[in-house]
Amino acid sequence: MAVHEVGVGLIGFGTVGTGMIRGLQRNGDLIERRTDIRLVLRRIADLDITTPRPVQVDPQILSTDAEALIEDPAVQIVVELIGGTTVARDLTLKALRMGKPVVTANKALLAKHGGELYRVAEENEADLYYEASVAGGIPIIRSLREGLVANHIDSIYGILNGTCNYILTRMEEEGLAFDDVLAQAQAMGFAEAEPSLDIDGHDTAHKTAILASLAYGLPVSLEQIRVRGIRGIDADDLRYARELGFRIKLLGIVMHDAEAGDVTPMVQPTLIPLGHPLAAVGGVYNAVLVRGDVVGDTMYSGRGAGADATGSAVLGDLVDVARNLVSESELRIPAFVEHAHYGEVRSPDGLPASYYLRVSLLDQPGSLARIATILGERNVSIAAMLQKTEPRIENHLPVVLIVEARREKDLREALDALNGLDVVGGSIVQYRIERFPE
């Protein structure tokens, strides 16, 4: 078969852009042998084209003019890797309106402006591929768009942020404090100098919104996702959870009510049974567990960030898009397909809830009975309990409870009442428990 050259324009010569180029230089011949497509890097645009990078490129293809790159007839596919939601949006829309396919790794852009981008891509018959936007090199977008297309998706559970997973792993394994591990992660480059996007759960929320929208065929906005990160998590809770047979992970969760069709997305630190495969995913690794109604559980794991892992995902998308161009089959796999038969996005308030609670309880007779009474009055039952003799703080001792509620709303009302009791010191620590269906 004849080899087809396809011109690529890269906007953003940073970490991921460098990884993409390194992968192309290393395995471009392999891609060509496997696909009869030669990806040719025609132009690179970046505000900084003078700082040395760990890859060598022809200086003649470097420019600071991203719009000229998009307009260049030799550029058939535009790769957007600058991040952000303003300039990136404008450039992506410009390319799509010109009928040029776009490959992006920009999770924030898709989570905030995905609906607009998907519409413009369809109107102009231009591909929009975004595998690298979620879980780095793990092919989860491709799996949902293609591999699991014959399944209704029952649920998605994802460890989607390597920084948070690294922090929780180190804290549990070494008994270290959150702030100490965060500082070490920043020094090693695993966490940003300003880490709030990661540790407060917003990065995971962006990715959860993309997965939920794609899997269930209805737009899911960030405002519809209840988000809680891992900031300030206590090593004691990681230890107590393990004593009870659990490990705490920050999960992006999407649950589907098959009867009503409603979808519930959330981001929560969650207790996972130690024997579950997700509990074994440590360090900077990501993993996504998808349950389909036909296939059952499938799990995908690997490096969720980094130049090479994310660059690999970008290259995979580039090959798919190039194949579509060569075969004149644009929109063969649309960026987004709305499924009219699904319901609405709901909060978790009406769902059954299992929670880990740590209460600093006054060490006097009757204290625990008062707790149990308030929980019972609100249809919350105690399934397990752990009483500790240390640390004692102002005559209060930690008591750990595993509780079950018919509705999460009932539990929240019970917690409001408990936090006002004179026998409770400080705020009650609470984490969701996910036992996973058989």
Helices and strands as residue ranges (DSSP letters): E 4-11, H 15-35, E 37-45, G 59-61, E 62-63, H 66-71, E 77-80, H 87-97, E 102-104, H 107-123, E 128-129, G 131-133, H 140-142, I 143-147, E 153-159, H 162-174, H 178-188, H 196-199, H 202-216, G 222-224, E 226-227, H 235-243, E 246-256, E 263-273, G 277-280, E 285-292, E 296-303, H 307-326, G 348-350, E 353-362, H 367-377, E 380-387, E 396-405, H 408-418, E 429-433
